[in-house]
Structures are given as C-alpha cells and as structure tokens.
Amino acid sequence: MNYAELTIRELLKFIEKGDLKKEEVLSFFLIQQQKWEEKLNSFIWINPQKSPGNTNGIPVGVKDNIVVKGIPA
C-alpha cells in the first residue's frame, strides 16, 4: 500500500482499526524522505524518535522557522 496516497484521516482509520501500525507509517515516510532528500534538501534535522506533541502515529514536518523545544531551528 502506498501510504503517501492516503489522507491523514484514512491513515488514522487504518491505525485505529489495527490494520496498520504507527511504526509502519513512520518507516514508510522515513524511507521516502531518504529517497528524495538529496534532490530536495528539504530537512535540516530528522528525529524519528521524537514528534512535536501527540500526532497519533502521523509523521509531522516542522518548518525550521517554528520554534519547538528540543528541535534545532
């Protein structure tokens, strides 16, 4: 399944039903980020262990001009 084609609501529904694990979603998007990073150079810092608040398993990108405690800006 290509998680990138699903909406956040669809992803959450799969996670809540137990058809999908949060770790699978994170892993998928980390692989996509690594695949495209050299070309896009869009992230200054990646931490797969920490998310800014409760995101229910949905990976979140935070723009570097937004201050989040513990994340370089």
Residue frames as qw, qx, qy, qz and C-alpha x, y, z in Angstrom:
[[0.000, 0.890, 0.456, 0.000, 0.00, 0.00, 0.00],
 [0.391, 0.361, -0.024, 0.846, 1.31, 3.46, -0.86],
 [0.289, -0.634, -0.545, 0.465, 0.66, 5.44, 2.31],
 [0.160, -0.243, 0.114, 0.950, 1.52, 8.68, 0.51],
 [0.182, -0.258, -0.612, -0.725, -1.71, 8.36, -1.48],
 [0.368, -0.584, -0.720, 0.064, -3.86, 8.15, 1.67],
 [0.164, -0.772, 0.006, -0.614, -5.28, 11.10, 3.56],
 [0.000, 0.346, -0.700, 0.625, -4.42, 11.59, 7.22],
 [0.701, -0.113, 0.264, -0.653, -7.97, 10.51, 8.12],
 [0.905, 0.200, -0.320, -0.197, -7.55, 7.30, 6.12],
 [0.462, 0.383, -0.693, 0.399, -4.21, 6.58, 7.78],
 [0.279, -0.291, 0.573, -0.714, -5.70, 7.20, 11.23],
 [0.847, -0.013, 0.017, -0.532, -8.64, 4.90, 10.44],
 [0.822, 0.259, -0.505, 0.046, -6.27, 2.06, 9.48],
 [0.226, 0.365, -0.681, 0.593, -4.18, 2.66, 12.62],
 [0.492, -0.226, 0.397, -0.741, -7.23, 2.81, 14.92],
 [0.912, 0.058, -0.112, -0.391, -8.66, -0.40, 13.44],
 [0.673, -0.456, 0.576, 0.084, -5.33, -2.15, 13.95],
 [0.848, 0.483, 0.200, 0.087, -4.86, -2.77, 10.21],
 [0.525, 0.661, -0.188, 0.502, -1.73, -0.61, 10.24],
 [0.669, -0.513, -0.254, 0.475, 0.94, 0.04, 12.85],
 [0.042, -0.983, 0.043, 0.172, 2.25, 3.51, 13.60],
 [0.506, -0.535, 0.534, 0.416, 5.78, 2.17, 13.11],
 [0.593, 0.326, 0.629, 0.383, 4.91, 1.05, 9.56],
 [0.233, 0.930, 0.264, 0.101, 3.70, 4.54, 8.65],
 [0.284, -0.886, 0.275, 0.240, 6.79, 6.18, 10.16],
 [0.622, -0.237, 0.620, 0.416, 9.11, 3.72, 8.42],
 [0.535, 0.596, 0.525, 0.290, 7.42, 4.29, 5.04],
 [0.132, 0.982, 0.103, 0.083, 7.72, 8.07, 5.25],
 [0.447, -0.738, 0.403, 0.303, 11.31, 7.95, 6.54],
 [0.649, 0.050, 0.620, 0.438, 12.26, 5.81, 3.55],
 [0.385, 0.793, 0.395, 0.259, 10.51, 8.27, 1.21],
 [0.161, -0.975, 0.099, 0.120, 12.30, 11.18, 2.87],
 [0.563, -0.490, 0.534, 0.397, 15.69, 9.49, 2.49],
 [0.627, 0.366, 0.590, 0.354, 14.90, 8.64, -1.13],
 [0.287, 0.840, 0.318, 0.333, 14.17, 12.26, -2.05],
 [0.420, -0.838, -0.057, 0.344, 16.34, 14.25, 0.39],
 [0.552, -0.217, 0.358, 0.721, 19.43, 14.52, -1.82],
 [0.232, 0.463, 0.540, 0.664, 17.35, 16.06, -4.60],
 [0.208, -0.825, -0.413, -0.324, 15.03, 18.20, -2.46],
 [0.393, 0.127, -0.442, 0.796, 17.27, 19.07, 0.52],
 [0.354, -0.611, -0.328, -0.628, 14.12, 19.86, 2.46],
 [0.735, -0.646, -0.202, -0.040, 15.01, 18.86, 6.04],
 [0.146, 0.755, -0.503, 0.395, 17.74, 20.24, 8.30],
 [0.166, -0.315, 0.825, -0.438, 17.14, 17.68, 11.03],
 [0.736, -0.135, -0.515, -0.417, 15.34, 14.33, 11.34],
 [0.160, -0.271, 0.817, -0.483, 14.47, 12.60, 14.60],
 [0.551, -0.155, -0.689, -0.444, 12.27, 9.54, 14.10],
 [0.402, -0.239, -0.795, 0.387, 12.09, 9.03, 17.88],
 [0.060, -0.437, -0.431, 0.787, 10.51, 12.39, 18.73],
 [0.093, 0.577, 0.569, 0.579, 7.45, 14.13, 17.39],
 [0.019, -0.169, 0.225, -0.959, 6.21, 17.60, 18.39],
 [0.559, -0.034, 0.309, -0.769, 3.25, 16.55, 20.53],
 [0.558, 0.131, 0.808, -0.136, 0.77, 13.73, 20.06],
 [0.332, 0.393, -0.461, -0.724, 0.42, 13.06, 16.35],
 [0.837, 0.098, 0.373, -0.389, -1.31, 9.66, 16.68],
 [0.755, -0.019, 0.590, 0.286, 1.33, 7.99, 14.54],
 [0.542, 0.791, 0.223, 0.173, 1.26, 10.51, 11.71],
 [0.624, -0.101, 0.037, 0.774, 4.76, 11.86, 10.87],
 [0.045, 0.964, 0.237, -0.110, 4.97, 15.65, 11.05],
 [0.588, 0.267, 0.030, 0.763, 7.39, 18.02, 9.37],
 [0.232, -0.876, -0.263, 0.331, 8.01, 21.28, 11.23],
 [0.454, 0.794, -0.004, 0.403, 9.33, 24.28, 9.29],
 [0.672, -0.048, -0.329, 0.661, 12.65, 25.46, 10.69],
 [0.019, 0.408, -0.089, 0.908, 11.31, 28.94, 11.45],
 [0.687, -0.541, -0.192, -0.446, 8.93, 27.49, 14.05],
 [0.015, 0.502, -0.733, 0.459, 10.48, 27.06, 17.48],
 [0.885, -0.275, -0.279, -0.251, 9.85, 23.68, 19.08],
 [0.471, -0.711, 0.496, -0.166, 11.59, 22.80, 22.35],
 [0.714, -0.279, 0.632, 0.114, 14.41, 20.31, 21.75],
 [0.722, 0.469, 0.430, 0.272, 14.41, 20.68, 17.95],
 [0.382, -0.283, 0.213, 0.854, 17.04, 22.82, 16.13],
 [0.355, 0.839, 0.391, -0.129, 15.69, 25.84, 14.26]]
